[in-house]
Amino acid sequence: MVKEKGRKLVASNRKARHDYLVEDVLEAGLVLVGTEVKSLRAGRASLVDGYATVEDGEVWLAGVHIPEYTAGTWTNHEPRRRRKLLLHHHEIVRLAEATREQGHTIVPLALYFLDGKAKVEIAVARGKKNYDKRQALRERQDNRDAARAIAHREV
């Protein structure tokens, strides 16, 4: 059997980069049951309401929706169950220290397969205020307008 190579993106949380200021990014493995893996391989997942917590020296991913596998039987999983993240001890300690600070949280940015193993990209992030979001949108629009003007001038 041929092993999978490379990175296959299953789901990404684009809204997280808009709502949060990402400070630190980590890659973590996921503890999954069989039907969850099959559902992910079908490309079905949602990270929109996801977050992670550190409890008793372990990191848990909550709020991530992996729908039930359609061909599954009574062994199907619960779609919004908490899933354990696989991280090194020093990474868990770093996450615990970072989330003790006011306004910091752990959010999932992407869910993907890397060489056949399910991984999640998590980030320590701080919530943005509304005026920060507006300023970021304004900067993006200004950059787009400048690029358009340069392209139009060169033609």
Helices and strands as residue ranges (DSSP letters): E 7-12, H 14-19, E 20-30, H 34-41, E 51-55, E 58-62, E 83-86, H 89-100, E 104-114, E 117-127, H 130-154
